[in-house]
């Protein structure tokens, strides 16, 4: 069974201070604590007033459409973007079925979560966890959310 560690969100614990976003933007190539557009994890308030989290689940569906094969699944199961191979076409940003491939302001190469766990460590309310999940189950879930059957 192929597995990957993914970020799991517990909205009932979140208070929306976005410490996770700031921690993430330090890890990504921005090296800042701004969060927001410079973070691979996003915390937003839904229409129902509850906090929501958007972060890559490493389903890997983006890998099939990259024209230069810059997206790869490494041995840990994480989908990574090879910055030196990427041509900046942004096809992965447009395609991502969960809208978690990010266009970086002022950068050609997009970015995404690498499941490093820094956001989990930074969350003061422990609303985030790093959990091992089956890759096939993740792919089926993403397809089902979009009304399709996983091939």
N, C-alpha and C positions, 0 to 999 in steps of 0.2 A: 504494500500500500504506500503510495506517494503522499507525503504530508508536507505542510508548510506552516510556519508560525505566522499568525495574523493578529491584527489588533481587533479586539472585541470591545464594544462600547456598552456601558450600563447607564442609560439615560437617567434613571431614577437617582443616581448618585452625582450626576454632573451639576455644577453650579455656574458653568459658563465663564470661568475666569481665563480660559484659553492658555493656561501655562503649558499645555501640551503643544499648542501651535508655536509658541515661542521657543520651546526646547527643540522642536523639529527644525525650525528655520536656522538654528545654530548648526545642526548636522548637515543640512543640505548645503549646496555650494554658495549660499548667501553669507554664511557665517555671521548672522545677525540675530537679534532676539525680537524681531518685529512680528513674527508670526504672519497671520493673514495670507496674502498672496505669495509669501515666501515660505509657506509651510505645506507639506504634503498631506497633513491632516487638517480638516476644517471642522470647526464646531459652529453650528448655526442654530438659531431658534426657529422651530417649525411653526406653521400656521396655528397649531394647537397650543403654542406656548411652551412646548417641551423642547429640550435640547436634542439636537441631532448631530451625528458624526459622519463625515465622509472621508474614507481612507481606503487605499488599495487593499483588496483581499487576495491578490496574487492568483487570480483565476487563470491568467495567462492567455486570455482570448486575444489580446493585443499583439502577441508574438507572431501570429499568422499573417497579419497585414503589413508588418514593417518591411518596406521594400529593400532595405539593406541589412536585415536580420540583426539590428542593433539591440533588440529585446530578446533576452535569453533567460531560461530558468536554470539557476545554478544548483549545485548538489543539495543545498539546504531547502530547496523548493521555492526560494524567493525569485521573483521575476525582476531582473535588473536591466538597466539601460546602459549600454556601452557608449559612453559619450564620444569616444574617438571614432566610432563607426556611424553614429547618428548624423544624418544630413540635415536635420531640422525641418523635415517636411510637415511635421505636426499631424500626420495621419493618425497616429496613436491617440493624440489628444482629442481629435474629432470622433474617433471610433469608440473609445473606451465605453463599454456598456454601463459602467458605474460612475462615470465622470470623475475619475480620480487621477488621470494622467494630467499633469499640470503644465500650463504654458507659463514660463517664467518671465516676468517683466524684464526687458532688456537683454534677454538671452535667447539664442536660437534653439538650443537643446532643451527639450522638456525635462520634467523631473517627476518622481513618484516616490511613494513610501518604500523603504527598504527593510521594514520591520526590525529596526535597530533597537526599539524599546525605550528610547529616550523620552518619548511622549508619555509612556506608561509610568516611568520613574518620576516624571515631573507633575503628574496629576495629583493635587493635594487631597482629593476626595476618593481616589482609587476607582474612578469611573472607567478606566481603561485597563485591559489585561492583554497579555501576549499569550495566545492559545494555539496549540497544535491542531490543525484541521486537515482532513482528507482533501486533496486537490480535486479529485473527481466530483466530490460532493459540492465543492465551491462552484465548479463550472456548471453543474446541474442547477444549482440555486440561481445563478446569474441568468441562465437561459430561461428558467421558469418565471423569473421576475419580468421578463420581456415577452412572455407568452409563447415561448419556443421550446422545442424538445432538444436536449443536448445530443449531438451526433455520437 
